Amino acid sequence: MKNKFIKKIDEAIISQIIEGDSSTYDEILKADGHNITDIENYAEKNFRKHSFLLKGIINKQKDLVLLEKASLLLQNAIEKNIDKPISYLKGLIANNQFQVQYRNLDNLGIEEIKEIIKDQNLLELLEQLEDGQK
């Protein structure tokens, strides 16, 4: 019974905070000797920090999706023997330290293709690949 009562109070407090009426809580915190400005600065700093980290995670996931898509397009181009994407991949291999490692394109797996293209501009690469396959 006591736990249900406390849970309902917590839910009421949370719903009021969400609705935007925090003046009552500010007064309670002030009465307890807390500095509201310090609390707001701390909350804003943490919000910016977590927002920045979240954007980084989202961008990393987007890059992984683009890398996967580009790798699959290149692998399909190798299998179908499409000239433009194959010559682009050969150019990347020639310009990188991969020259000796990847002489036979037919034997390249998806992970090797990812390794070759991972430092490239993936959006530009995808545009070139999609244009090359049309």
C-alpha positions as a Markdown table, in Angstrom:
| # | Residue | x | y | z |
|---|---|---|---|---|
| 1 | Met | 0.0 | 0.0 | 0.0 |
| 2 | Lys | 2.8 | 2.4 | 1.0 |
| 3 | Asn | 4.7 | 1.6 | -2.2 |
| 4 | Lys | 1.7 | 2.3 | -4.4 |
| 5 | Phe | 1.2 | 5.6 | -2.7 |
| 6 | Ile | 4.9 | 6.6 | -3.2 |
| 7 | Lys | 4.7 | 5.5 | -6.8 |
| 8 | Lys | 1.6 | 7.6 | -7.4 |
| 9 | Ile | 3.3 | 10.7 | -5.9 |
| 10 | Asp | 6.4 | 10.1 | -8.0 |
| 11 | Glu | 4.2 | 9.8 | -11.1 |
| 12 | Ala | 2.4 | 13.1 | -10.3 |
| 13 | Ile | 5.8 | 14.8 | -9.7 |
| 14 | Ile | 7.2 | 13.6 | -13.0 |
| 15 | Ser | 4.0 | 14.5 | -14.9 |
| 16 | Gln | 4.1 | 18.0 | -13.5 |
| 17 | Ile | 7.8 | 18.4 | -14.4 |
| 18 | Ile | 7.0 | 17.2 | -18.0 |
| 19 | Glu | 4.1 | 19.7 | -18.2 |
| 20 | Gly | 6.6 | 22.5 | -17.4 |
| 21 | Asp | 5.6 | 23.7 | -13.9 |
| 22 | Ser | 8.9 | 23.5 | -12.1 |
| 23 | Ser | 8.5 | 26.6 | -10.0 |
| 24 | Thr | 7.2 | 24.6 | -7.0 |
| 25 | Tyr | 10.2 | 22.3 | -7.2 |
| 26 | Asp | 12.6 | 25.2 | -7.5 |
| 27 | Glu | 11.1 | 26.6 | -4.3 |
| 28 | Ile | 11.5 | 23.3 | -2.5 |
| 29 | Leu | 15.1 | 23.0 | -3.6 |
| 30 | Lys | 15.8 | 26.6 | -2.5 |
| 31 | Ala | 14.2 | 25.9 | 0.9 |
| 32 | Asp | 16.5 | 22.9 | 1.3 |
| 33 | Gly | 19.6 | 25.1 | 0.6 |
| 34 | His | 20.3 | 24.1 | -3.0 |
| 35 | Asn | 21.4 | 26.7 | -5.6 |
| 36 | Ile | 19.0 | 26.5 | -8.5 |
| 37 | Thr | 21.4 | 28.2 | -11.0 |
| 38 | Asp | 24.1 | 25.6 | -10.3 |
| 39 | Ile | 21.5 | 22.8 | -10.8 |
| 40 | Glu | 20.3 | 24.3 | -14.1 |
| 41 | Asn | 23.9 | 24.8 | -15.3 |
| 42 | Tyr | 24.8 | 21.2 | -14.5 |
| 43 | Ala | 21.7 | 19.9 | -16.2 |
| 44 | Glu | 22.3 | 22.0 | -19.3 |
| 45 | Lys | 26.0 | 20.9 | -19.5 |
| 46 | Asn | 25.0 | 17.2 | -19.2 |
| 47 | Phe | 22.2 | 17.7 | -21.8 |
| 48 | Arg | 24.7 | 19.2 | -24.3 |
| 49 | Lys | 27.2 | 16.4 | -23.5 |
| 50 | His | 24.7 | 13.6 | -24.0 |
| 51 | Ser | 23.3 | 15.3 | -27.1 |
| 52 | Phe | 26.8 | 15.5 | -28.7 |
| 53 | Leu | 27.5 | 11.9 | -27.8 |
| 54 | Leu | 24.1 | 10.8 | -29.3 |
| 55 | Lys | 24.8 | 12.7 | -32.5 |
| 56 | Gly | 28.1 | 10.9 | -32.7 |
| 57 | Ile | 26.5 | 7.5 | -32.3 |
| 58 | Ile | 23.9 | 8.3 | -34.9 |
| 59 | Asn | 26.5 | 9.5 | -37.4 |
| 60 | Lys | 28.6 | 6.3 | -36.8 |
| 61 | Gln | 25.6 | 4.1 | -37.5 |
| 62 | Lys | 24.9 | 6.1 | -40.7 |
| 63 | Asp | 28.5 | 5.6 | -41.8 |
| 64 | Leu | 28.3 | 1.9 | -41.1 |
| 65 | Val | 25.1 | 1.6 | -43.2 |
| 66 | Leu | 26.7 | 3.6 | -46.0 |
| 67 | Leu | 29.8 | 1.4 | -45.8 |
| 68 | Glu | 27.8 | -1.8 | -46.0 |
| 69 | Lys | 25.7 | -0.5 | -48.9 |
| 70 | Ala | 28.9 | 0.6 | -50.9 |
| 71 | Ser | 30.6 | -2.7 | -50.2 |
| 72 | Leu | 27.6 | -4.7 | -51.4 |
| 73 | Leu | 27.4 | -2.5 | -54.6 |
| 74 | Leu | 31.1 | -3.0 | -55.3 |
| 75 | Gln | 30.8 | -6.8 | -54.6 |
| 76 | Asn | 27.9 | -7.0 | -57.0 |
| 77 | Ala | 29.8 | -4.9 | -59.6 |
| 78 | Ile | 32.7 | -7.4 | -59.4 |
| 79 | Glu | 30.4 | -10.4 | -59.8 |
| 80 | Lys | 28.6 | -8.8 | -62.7 |
| 81 | Asn | 31.9 | -7.4 | -64.2 |
| 82 | Ile | 30.7 | -3.8 | -64.5 |
| 83 | Asp | 33.6 | -1.6 | -65.7 |
| 84 | Lys | 33.1 | 1.7 | -63.9 |
| 85 | Pro | 32.9 | 0.4 | -60.3 |
| 86 | Ile | 35.7 | -2.1 | -60.9 |
| 87 | Ser | 38.0 | 0.5 | -62.3 |
| 88 | Tyr | 37.2 | 2.8 | -59.4 |
| 89 | Leu | 38.1 | 0.0 | -56.9 |
| 90 | Lys | 41.3 | -0.8 | -58.8 |
| 91 | Gly | 42.2 | 2.9 | -58.5 |
| 92 | Leu | 41.6 | 2.8 | -54.8 |
| 93 | Ile | 43.8 | -0.3 | -54.5 |
| 94 | Ala | 46.6 | 1.3 | -56.7 |
| 95 | Asn | 46.5 | 4.4 | -54.5 |
| 96 | Asn | 46.7 | 2.6 | -51.2 |
| 97 | Gln | 49.0 | 0.1 | -49.5 |
| 98 | Phe | 46.7 | -2.7 | -50.7 |
| 99 | Gln | 48.4 | -3.2 | -54.1 |
| 100 | Val | 50.1 | -6.5 | -53.3 |
| 101 | Gln | 47.4 | -7.8 | -51.0 |
| 102 | Tyr | 44.4 | -7.6 | -53.4 |
| 103 | Arg | 45.6 | -8.4 | -56.9 |
| 104 | Asn | 42.6 | -10.6 | -57.8 |
| 105 | Leu | 39.4 | -8.7 | -57.5 |
| 106 | Asp | 37.3 | -11.9 | -57.9 |
| 107 | Asn | 38.6 | -13.2 | -54.6 |
| 108 | Leu | 37.6 | -10.1 | -52.6 |
| 109 | Gly | 35.1 | -10.7 | -49.8 |
| 110 | Ile | 32.8 | -8.1 | -48.3 |
| 111 | Glu | 35.2 | -7.4 | -45.4 |
| 112 | Glu | 38.2 | -6.8 | -47.7 |
| 113 | Ile | 36.0 | -4.4 | -49.8 |
| 114 | Lys | 35.0 | -2.6 | -46.6 |
| 115 | Glu | 38.7 | -2.3 | -45.6 |
| 116 | Ile | 39.6 | -0.8 | -49.0 |
| 117 | Ile | 36.8 | 1.8 | -49.1 |
| 118 | Lys | 36.4 | 2.6 | -45.4 |
| 119 | Asp | 38.4 | 5.9 | -45.6 |
| 120 | Gln | 36.6 | 7.2 | -48.6 |
| 121 | Asn | 33.7 | 9.7 | -48.9 |
| 122 | Leu | 31.0 | 7.1 | -48.8 |
| 123 | Leu | 28.2 | 9.4 | -50.1 |
| 124 | Glu | 30.3 | 10.3 | -53.2 |
| 125 | Leu | 31.3 | 6.7 | -53.7 |
| 126 | Leu | 27.7 | 5.5 | -53.6 |
| 127 | Glu | 26.7 | 8.2 | -56.1 |
| 128 | Gln | 29.5 | 7.1 | -58.4 |
| 129 | Leu | 28.6 | 3.4 | -58.0 |
| 130 | Glu | 24.9 | 3.9 | -58.6 |
| 131 | Asp | 25.7 | 6.0 | -61.7 |
| 132 | Gly | 28.1 | 3.4 | -62.9 |
| 133 | Gln | 25.5 | 0.6 | -62.7 |
| 134 | Lys | 22.9 | 2.5 | -64.7 |
